Structures are given as C-alpha cells and as structure tokens.
C-alpha cells in the first residue's frame, strides 16, 4: 500500500487566515463563517471578485503561509502509516509563483518551509522527508505523479482531482471534504470523509 496525500486544505488549513485576510481587505463582514469555500464564493460575487480572491490566495500561499495551521488528526494518521510500514507521499498542484503576489514569493519553497516548521519532516514521527513532497504545475501533471509513485490510494479535498479523465481507475479515491455536492461515491466510486479521525478509522480500525 502506498498512500498519496494532497497538501492545500488537506494537510494545511487556511480557513482562519482567509477569514482574517478577507476582513482586513473589507471584502466580507465579521459575521461570515470561517470557511474557505463560503468566503471564496462570497468574494467571487463582488465586482472584480475573482481577482480579489486570487490576491488573497497569493497572500496566504506566499508571504503569509507561515500563519496557516495543521489540520487536526493528520499527524496521527501519518504516524500510524509509518508504524505500519505504509509509504506516504505528498503530491500537490501548486505553481511556483502567484499572479497577484507583488513580493514574488516562491510558493513551493514556502510550503516546504511550513512543512518543516510544523514537524512533518521528523522521520521518527511521520517517516516523511522533503524528498517525499512533489509540487506539480497542472492537475494532469499531479495525476501523472500520483501514478508514477505507484499510489494505491489518494486523499484530496478537491473532487475535481478524481473527476479528471486521466485519474487511474485502480487508485482508491478518498475525498476529504464536508461540503460535497451530490453523491460523490456514486459518481466516482470513491469514499468521502469529513475529518482525519474518520480516515484513520477507515484504514486502521480492525487491522
């Protein structure tokens, strides 16, 4: 078994950071829920909303990346994988630079620094090193990487990843998402979990 894991919004949470950034820019009011999808959809309804959303993304993935937080339960899952001898890789669709980042921050380097600071490269804890992290420029490249690594399972927060025609049918699809539209399992043959505790239970309870 080889498990691939997405990065943004699967390992790292930006909900609080996005909320603060949107408030500071005057794009939403303080009553909005601290949820990426809800805030994103609200901003996109504004004049030039798509551009404003991309500016927020440029900030949170770049110069403010260090303020993002670890999603609860992911360390426990990776530790169990290491203890059971299961290989894991992080595979992300992430460009090197953002269009609206005037600081020209290298987004991939920031992500690696965040992973290191958060303790993900503690081999005794997670079994991961920087060499187990892959950033790809397109979704298709990401899927090709998942295939080339020999992943048997892939965990992602975006249904679009699994709906790509090139996504291998023999890789089990694990959607980490509490806001799924429609019947994901029926459409893709995958499974949906709302948190890492449930994902851990799926893989390890009874084993």
PyMOL commands that set and color helices and strands:
alter all, ss='L'
color gray80, all
select helices_A, chain A and resi 15-24+36-44+49-61+65-67+74-83+107-118+130-132+139-148+159-163+184-188+196-204
alter helices_A, ss='H'
color red, helices_A
select strands_A, chain A and resi 2-5+12-13+69-70+87-93+133-136+153-156+172-176+191-193
alter strands_A, ss='S'
color yellow, strands_A
deselect
rebuild
show_as cartoon
